[in-house]
């Protein structure tokens, strides 16, 4: 496993754990990288966060919602069934 694969795996695990503790949480990839994960990853890790989110979405762990204005928000599928505020 490469370093980037390990990073993506760690990020995916961190996001999954965050949502288990806070099932009502929702945020952008930037917010997730800043607030949800144990240590700040910095802007350079945003691609790894997005990759982890795609993997989690494919597994049904997160859902993606497109908001007016173009923002993309990720949350648990159990969070209000699409009602992002």
N, C-alpha and C positions, 0 to 999 in steps of 0.2 A: 504494500500500500504506500502510495506517495505521500509526501508531506501535505499537499493540498487535499488529498482524499482524507487524511487523518483529521485535518482542520475542519473540513466539511462535516465529517462524522461527529466530531466533538460539538460543533455548532448545532447540528440537528438534535443531538441528545440534550443540549442545553435548552433549546427552544421547546422540545417536548416536555422536559421537566418543568419549565416555567409555566406552560399551559396546564399541566396537571395541578399545579398549586394555585393557578389563577385562570380558571376556565373562561372567565369573562373578558380576558385581556384581548386587545387588538391593537396593532401598530403597523407602521411601514417597515420596510427592510432596514432603513436607516435607524428608526427608533428601536427596532429589535436589536440591532448590533450595538446600540448605545446603552439601552436600559435593561434588556432581558437577559443578557449573557453575563456570566460571572465576572469577566474582566473585559474592559473596553478593548475592542479589536482595532479601532481606527478605521479610517476611510478605505485603506488598502484591502481590508478584508470584506468589503461589501459584496464582491463577486462570490466569495465563499458563502456568505449569508444567503444570498439569492439562490445559489445552487442547493444549499441545505433546504431552503423553503420549497423549492421545486420538488425535491425528493420527498419531503414531508407531505406536500400536496398530493403527490402521486400515491402515497400510502394512506391518504385520508386523515392524516393527523392535523393538517391545517387546511383552511379554505382561503381563497383569495377573493377580495371584493374591489372592484374599480369604483372609485368615488368621483363625483363631479369635480372637475378641475384636474383630473388625471392622476390623482394619488391612488396607489395600490396599497390596500391594508390586508394584513393576514391575521387570522384568528382561529380558534378552535371551531370545528363544525357544530359543536353544541351551543355555541354562543349566539343565541337569539335568531338562529336560522336566517342570516343575511341582514339583520338590522344593525348596521354599523352607524354609530353616532359620532 
